[in-house]
Amino acid sequence: MNELQEVTRLGQSRISTHLGLLADAGLVLSRREGKRTFYKLNGGTGALARDAVQLALRGVTELPEHAADQVNLKRILGRRKEQAQVYFNQVAGRFDRSYGPGRSWQAFGHLLLRILPPLEVADLGSGEGLLSELLARRCKKVIAVDNSEKMVRFGADKARKNGLKNLEFRHGDLENPPIADASVDLVILSQALHHAAEPARAVQSAHRILRPGGQILILDLLQHNFDEARELYGDRWLGLAESDLHRWLEAAGFKKIEISIVAREEQPPHFQTILAGAVK
């Protein structure tokens, strides 16, 4: 059921209704494993039913949602093979359910920073550079790019005050960052891509500035319907669809694409955060 929701982006009740009708008609079979229910086409139906299913499968290709569903299906099937990622998501989902003294995301973040290799990083759409400053304490070099001159001045002044000589702020557009081709090991777009006029172009530029084998990490909001975000936060896009992210990364030439939901807010409008990663 969860995978069907991720593929179709339909609500659980709507999917359950459709599956119930298909089961009543004898077209699908189901089995339960714990809290999960698995569905499959019933291969033992008569010729008339099989013809109806094939006709439906051909007709669905004409629907506007078909292309996005196929991208989501490809992504989810690929994720099944990455059992380590599945396990991490399960652990992350349990993290906040019970209190443990001294256990926090802040502490985990500092722990992970300590194991970073000496990378050269580009933080595109960096804002005042909070993430850039954290990375600069461990990385070889960090280039923070933002289209606000005020933000760039503020970040650069703060970096000087904190003695971070390996943190450089540059004024520029994340769709065409002022960074040389094949010059960084990691590109980060943290809650920045939904501000881009052309997100696909920003992803292409990230590919351009990465060295072979370099990695892109995109942290952003999942597509939502909170229209007030345009006025409140200056967002151009109401989040991003996983299928669009996958398509942009693939078109830019990235490989080993992984996309997953890593956080869900409990309060309305219940924003969800997605993490996308890929390798040049």
DADA-V662734 format. One record per residue. N is the residue number from 0. SS is DSSP state (H for helix, E for strand, - for the rest). PHI is phi in radians with two decimals (NA if undefined). Layout:
N;SS;PHI
N;SS;PHI
This chain:
0;-;NA
1;H;-1.07
2;H;-1.17
3;H;-1.10
4;H;-1.11
5;H;-1.17
6;H;-1.25
7;H;-1.65
8;-;1.05
9;-;-1.69
10;-;-1.22
11;H;-1.07
12;H;-1.13
13;H;-1.17
14;H;-1.13
15;H;-1.06
16;H;-1.08
17;H;-1.09
18;H;-1.13
19;H;-1.09
20;H;-1.14
21;H;-1.14
22;H;-1.17
23;H;-1.06
24;-;-1.44
25;-;1.36
26;-;-1.55
27;E;-2.25
28;E;-2.04
29;E;-2.36
30;E;-2.56
31;E;-1.86
32;E;-2.32
33;-;1.16
34;-;-1.58
35;E;-1.74
36;E;-2.14
37;E;-1.91
38;E;-2.12
39;E;-2.62
40;E;-1.12
41;-;-1.46
42;-;-1.38
43;-;-1.73
44;-;-1.39
45;-;-1.33
46;H;-1.08
47;H;-1.10
48;H;-1.16
49;H;-1.12
50;H;-1.12
51;H;-1.13
52;H;-1.13
53;H;-1.11
54;H;-1.12
55;H;-1.13
56;H;-1.14
57;H;-1.25
58;H;-1.20
59;H;-1.17
60;-;-1.15
61;-;-1.55
62;-;-1.32
63;-;-1.13
64;-;-1.44
65;H;-1.06
66;H;-1.07
67;H;-1.15
68;H;-1.09
69;H;-1.16
70;H;-1.13
71;H;-1.12
72;H;-1.10
73;H;-1.05
74;H;-1.14
75;H;-1.23
76;H;-1.12
77;H;-1.15
78;H;-1.18
79;H;-1.00
80;H;-1.34
81;-;-1.70
82;H;-1.11
83;H;-1.11
84;H;-1.18
85;H;-1.06
86;H;-1.09
87;H;-1.08
88;H;-1.08
89;H;-1.17
90;H;-1.12
91;H;-1.05
92;H;-1.17
93;H;-1.62
94;H;-1.03
95;H;-1.60
96;H;-1.40
97;-;-2.39
98;-;-1.34
99;-;-2.43
100;-;-0.94
101;-;1.36
102;-;-1.74
103;-;-2.68
104;H;-1.11
105;H;-1.07
106;H;-1.16
107;H;-1.06
108;H;-1.05
109;H;-1.17
110;H;-1.07
111;H;-1.15
112;H;-1.05
113;H;-1.15
114;-;-1.75
115;-;-1.16
116;-;-1.27
117;-;-1.31
118;-;-1.52
119;E;-1.84
120;E;-2.11
121;E;-1.97
122;E;-1.84
123;E;-1.60
124;-;1.26
125;-;-1.32
126;-;1.11
127;-;-1.35
128;-;1.62
129;H;-1.05
130;H;-1.16
131;H;-1.03
132;H;-1.15
133;H;-1.11
134;H;-1.14
135;H;-1.12
136;-;-1.26
137;-;-2.21
138;-;-1.44
139;-;-1.18
140;E;-2.71
141;E;-2.26
142;E;-1.92
143;E;-1.77
144;E;-2.06
145;E;-2.57
146;-;-1.54
147;-;-1.77
148;H;-1.07
149;H;-1.12
150;H;-1.10
151;H;-1.10
152;H;-1.11
153;H;-1.08
154;H;-1.11
155;H;-1.12
156;H;-1.09
157;H;-1.16
158;H;-1.08
159;H;-1.11
160;H;-1.11
161;-;-1.59
162;-;1.23
163;-;-1.62
164;-;-1.26
165;-;-1.63
166;E;-1.91
167;E;-2.07
168;E;-1.73
169;E;-2.28
170;E;-1.45
171;-;3.09
172;E;-1.70
173;-;-1.19
174;-;-1.40
175;E;-2.62
176;-;-1.13
177;-;-1.35
178;-;-2.35
179;-;-1.13
180;-;-1.06
181;-;0.84
182;-;-2.11
183;E;-2.27
184;E;-1.66
185;E;-2.53
186;E;-2.02
187;E;-2.05
188;E;-2.15
189;E;-1.80
190;-;0.89
191;-;-2.10
192;H;-1.15
193;H;-1.31
194;H;-1.65
195;-;-1.34
196;-;-1.16
197;-;-2.26
198;H;-0.98
199;H;-1.07
200;H;-1.20
201;H;-1.11
202;H;-1.15
203;H;-1.10
204;H;-1.15
205;H;-1.07
206;H;-1.10
207;H;-1.07
208;H;-1.51
209;E;-1.43
210;E;-1.29
211;E;-0.96
212;E;1.52
213;E;-1.23
214;E;-2.17
215;E;-1.94
216;E;-2.21
217;E;-2.11
218;E;-1.99
219;E;-2.71
220;E;-1.44
221;E;-1.21
222;-;-0.89
223;-;-2.48
224;-;-2.05
225;-;-1.44
226;-;-1.11
227;-;-1.10
228;H;-1.08
229;H;-1.09
230;H;-1.45
231;H;-1.24
232;H;-2.09
233;-;1.23
234;-;-1.30
235;-;-1.44
236;-;-2.07
237;-;-1.48
238;-;1.26
239;E;-2.28
240;-;-1.38
241;H;-1.04
242;H;-1.13
243;H;-1.16
244;H;-1.02
245;H;-1.07
246;H;-1.14
247;H;-1.13
248;H;-1.12
249;H;-1.15
250;H;-1.14
251;H;-1.31
252;-;1.88
253;-;-1.34
254;E;-2.14
255;E;0.88
256;E;-1.36
257;E;-2.30
258;E;-2.37
259;E;-2.64
260;E;-1.43
261;E;-2.00
262;E;-2.77
263;E;-2.33
264;-;-1.41
265;-;-1.36
266;-;-1.60
267;-;-1.01
268;-;-1.52
269;-;1.03
270;-;-1.04
271;E;-2.06
272;E;-1.90
273;E;-1.99
274;E;-2.08
275;E;-2.05
276;E;-2.37
277;E;-2.79
278;E;-2.15
279;-;-1.36
